[in-house]
């Protein structure tokens, strides 16, 4: 079972790719139990679709519905978030944080915080 922690989407980076790799994302203003900075390398190789293999279908599709994430029209059915950018995630303990990231214009990248969910064990 998953519980929404934060859904308010916000732009956290807008700039050149070289700066994206250096930035630290702090989630202090979001009700999540992650207090250390998150780096792009922490989630850059974790496409959202991979999460489908870690969660049960109900939880995965619940996150996709809560976040209003849609698949593209391609044959890979990649999930997209803000500004139709590709989704990525990081899982820290029992918290899943989703980001949308990609090249917005040539050599200009954008990164959005898309939301956070807590995995709750059923007892």
N, C-alpha and C positions, 0 to 999 in steps of 0.2 A: 504494500500500500504506500502511496506517496502523498505528501502534504505540501501544498504551495507555501513557500516562504516569502517569495518576492516575484512579482511578475512585471513590475514597472520597468519597461525597456528604456535604456538610456545609452547614448553615444559616449563611449569612454576613450576613443582614439580616432583621430582624423589627421593623417599625415603620411610621410614617406615610409616605405617598407623598412628602411634601415632603423628608424625610430621605433617601429612596432616591435621589433625583436628585443629592444632594450627596456621597454616600458614595464612597470610593475602595476598590477591592478589590485587595489585595496577595496575590500567589500565591507568596510567599517560601517557604512551607512545603510547596510542591508542586514536584516535579521537572519544571519547565517553564522554557523559556528566555524568560520574560517578566519583566522586572524593574521596569517602570514600572507605576504604578497603573492599573487598569481602571475606567472610569466607566460608569455605566448607559447613558449616551448612546452609548458605544462599541458596544454590542450590542443596545440596546433596539429597534432597527428591523431587526434581523437574525433573523427567525424561523427556527428549525431547518430547516423545510421548504425554505427557500431554499438551504441547503447542498446539497441533493440535485442542484441544477443546477451546482454547482461541482466536485463529485467524481464519480468513476465509481460506478456502482451498488454494486459490491462493497465499496468503502470506506465509502460512506454507510450501507449496511445493516449493515456491520460495526460502525460506531460506534453505531448504534441498538441492535444486539444487545448489545454490550459494556456499554452504559449502561442496558440493560433499559428502553429508551424504548418506549412503546406509543402507538398512535394512538387518538384518541377515537372514539366511535361516530358522530360527525357526518359529514356528506357531504364536509367539507373534509379529513378525516383528519389533524387537527392532532396533532403529537407532544406527549406529556405526560411530565413527569418526577416528581420528588418531590411528594407531596401533590396529584397530578394538575394541577400548574401547567404552563403553557405553556413550551416550550423556546425558548431563544435561543442564539446562538453569536457568538463573535468569533474571527477568524482573524488571527493575528499571525505573519508569516513562515511557517514551516512547522508552526505549532502551532494546533490548533483547541480552544477552550475552550467548554464548553457549560454554560449556566445554566438553571435553572427559576425563573420569576418570575411573580407575579400577586397579585391581591387575595385575601387569605385570609379576612378578615372585612371588613365595611364600613370603609373608610379605613385598613385595616391590610394591609400588603404583606409578602410573604416572598420572599427570594431565596436560592436554593441553588446552590452549586457542584456540578455534576453529573459533571464529569470533563474530562480533557484528552487529546488524541491528537496524535501527531506524524505528519505526512505524510512518507513516505520515498519518494524518487524511486527508481524501478527502473532499474538500470543494466545 
